[in-house]
């Protein structure tokens, strides 16, 4: 019976130390927010109209809301994890992995689009299929074009 009590005590102790305090974001969620903030900063820096908002928290409020948290919760979480540099280092590593994964996905998409453009460029001499002609209500129908 003593062994069971000791095991339960150890389990409770591990669970208590593994949990973050109430109002503190999980490491995974904080890493995801940090990654999105980085990407938002990059986008805002490239957009002249958005650039003026990057020095304020106003640009981040909608982002934080999309994650279901407030600026106070975010800053409290950052302060909490800054007190434990190992935990903050893990969060930054997770953030970097998220960004690299998104970058790889974007690069694959660009390569796929470039490959598709290259493969259609070789077919310039042939007549396009009906499915390749863009639909536009201002354009005459296909029969009218062929009759000309």
N, C-alpha and C positions, 0 to 999 in steps of 0.2 A: 504494500500500500504506500510505503514511503517513496518507493521508486516512481510510482504514478504521480504523486504530489510534486516530486522534484522535476519530472518531465513537464508537467503542466506549468509549473513556475518558470522553467526555462523557456518554454514556448511563449508564454505571456510576456516575458521580458524581451525576447527577440521581437515579437510583434509590436510591443510598445516603442522600442527603439527604431524600428523600421518605418514607422508611420511619421508623416510630417504633421506639424501642428495645424490646428484648424485655421483656415484662411490663408494657408501657404500652398501654392501650386505644386503639383508633382513635378519631378525632374523632367519627365517626358513631355508634359504640357508646357513647361517653361522653355524647353529646348525648341519645341515646335513654334512657340510664340516668337522666340528670339530669331529663328530662321525666317519667319514671315516678316519680322521687323527689318531684318537685313535686306531682304528682297524689296520691301516697300521703300526703304531708304535708297536703294539703287535705282528703282523706278522713278522716285520723286526727284532724285538728283539729275536725272536725264530729262525731266519734264519741267520746263521753265516756270509754268504756273504753279506747280506743286512744290517747287523748290523752297518757296518762302514759308511753307508750313513745316518743313523738316526740323526746324529748331524748336518746335512747340509740341506738346503732347496731343494737340488736337488731331493730328494725322494718325495717331495710334489708337484713339478711343474706339473707332469702328472695328479695328482689327481685334482689340482686346475683347470687345463685346461679342465678336464672332466666336471667340473661345470661351465665352461665358464668364469673364472676369472683369474687374475694374482696374483702373490705374493704381489705386491704393493697394489692391491685392498683388498686382504685378510688382510694385516697388517693395512691398513687404516681403515678397518671396525672394526678390533679388538680394535684399538686405540679409535675409535669413541664410541664403546659400553662400553669400560672401563671407559670412562668419565661419563657414566650413569650406576652405579652399579646395579640398579634394572633391567634394560634392559639386562645387561650381565648375571645376575642371571637367568632371564627367558631363555636366550639362553642356558645356561649350563643345566638347567632343561630339556629343549627340547632335548639337546644332550644326556643326560642320558636316557631319554625315548626311543630315537632312538636305543641306544646301547642295552638297556634291551629288546626291541622288537626283535632286531636281535638275541640276545642271546637265547631268548625263541624259536624263529624259528629254530635255530641250534639245541637246545636241543630236540625239537619235532622231528626233522629229525633224530637225533641220536637214540632216543627211537623207532622211526618207523623202522629204519634199524635193531636195536637190536631185536625188536619183530619179524621182518621178518626172521632174522637169527635163532631165537629160534623156530619158527614155521617150518622151513625147517629142522632143526636139528632132530626133532622127526620122520622124514620120512626116516631115514638112511637105513632101511631094505628093502625098496621097490626099484623097478627099476625106474630110472628117466625117465620122459617124454622126447620126442624129443625136445620139446621147452626149456627144462632145460639144455640140452647139449650145451656148448658154441661152436659157429661156429669158425672153424680154418681150413685154407686151408691145413695145414701140418698134420692134423689128418685124419686118414682113415674114410671113410663113415660108417654109422651106421650098414649097412648090413655086412660089412667086420668085424667089431668088434664082432657082434653076431655070426658069423660063426666060430670064433676062439674058 
